[in-house]
Amino acid sequence: MNKLESLAFNRICACFTLSSLAGSDTAAAVVALAELDDMIDDFYSEYKELVSPEEYEEAKKNPESFIALIDRAHRHYAKLESGGE
């Protein structure tokens, strides 16, 4: 799986996990928050060159901003793949 595919997959997983927070099942929400926390940590570890420590901390507090970071990384690699145009 290349970077673009990996980022697209991460976005789908993050959105799906975020949707689990909307329900009334507290146990599912706790599990979803733990999964998101792990996803954010993994993302930051892999894409540190694109994410500041402040953005990482914000993503931990506000999972919606995590989606924005994934989108930004995807745009970055899409631009590189297309020759930087």
C-alpha positions as CSV (number, residue, x, y, z in Angstrom):
1,M,0.0,0.0,0.0
2,N,1.5,3.4,-1.0
3,K,1.3,6.5,1.1
4,L,-1.8,7.9,-0.7
5,E,-3.7,4.6,-0.2
6,S,-2.6,4.3,3.4
7,L,-3.7,7.9,4.1
8,A,-7.1,7.2,2.4
9,F,-7.5,4.1,4.5
10,N,-6.5,5.9,7.7
11,R,-9.2,8.6,6.9
12,I,-11.9,6.0,6.4
13,C,-10.9,4.3,9.7
14,A,-10.8,7.6,11.6
15,C,-14.2,8.6,10.2
16,F,-15.7,5.3,11.1
17,T,-14.3,5.4,14.6
18,L,-15.5,9.0,15.0
19,S,-19.0,7.9,14.1
20,S,-18.9,5.4,17.1
21,L,-18.7,8.4,19.4
22,A,-22.1,9.6,18.3
23,G,-24.0,6.7,19.7
24,S,-25.4,6.2,23.2
25,D,-23.2,3.2,24.0
26,T,-20.7,4.4,26.5
27,A,-18.5,1.4,26.2
28,A,-18.3,1.7,22.4
29,A,-17.3,5.4,22.9
30,V,-14.5,4.6,25.3
31,V,-13.2,2.0,22.9
32,A,-13.5,4.4,20.0
33,L,-11.6,7.1,21.9
34,A,-8.8,4.7,22.7
35,E,-8.6,3.6,19.1
36,L,-8.5,7.3,17.9
37,D,-5.8,8.0,20.4
38,D,-3.7,5.1,19.0
39,M,-4.4,6.2,15.4
40,I,-3.3,9.8,16.2
41,D,-0.1,8.5,17.8
42,D,0.7,6.3,14.9
43,F,-0.1,9.1,12.4
44,Y,2.2,11.5,14.2
45,S,5.0,9.0,14.4
46,E,4.8,8.3,10.7
47,Y,4.2,11.9,9.5
48,K,6.1,14.0,12.0
49,E,7.7,16.1,9.2
50,L,4.2,17.3,8.3
51,V,2.6,17.8,11.7
52,S,3.8,20.1,14.5
53,P,3.7,19.1,18.1
54,E,1.0,21.7,18.6
55,E,-1.1,20.1,15.9
56,Y,-0.6,16.7,17.4
57,E,-1.8,17.9,20.7
58,E,-4.8,19.6,19.1
59,A,-5.7,16.4,17.3
60,K,-5.6,14.6,20.7
61,K,-8.1,17.1,22.1
62,N,-10.2,17.4,18.9
63,P,-10.4,14.3,16.7
64,E,-12.0,16.4,13.9
65,S,-8.7,18.1,13.5
66,F,-7.1,14.7,13.0
67,I,-9.1,14.3,9.8
68,A,-7.8,17.6,8.6
69,L,-4.2,16.5,9.2
70,I,-4.8,13.3,7.3
71,D,-6.3,15.4,4.4
72,R,-3.3,17.8,4.4
73,A,-0.9,14.9,4.3
74,H,-2.8,13.3,1.5
75,R,-2.7,16.5,-0.5
76,H,1.0,16.8,0.2
77,Y,1.8,13.3,-1.1
78,A,-0.6,13.7,-4.0
79,K,1.2,16.8,-5.1
80,L,4.6,15.0,-4.8
81,E,3.3,12.1,-6.8
82,S,2.0,14.4,-9.6
83,G,5.4,16.0,-9.9
84,G,4.8,18.9,-7.5
85,E,2.6,20.9,-9.9
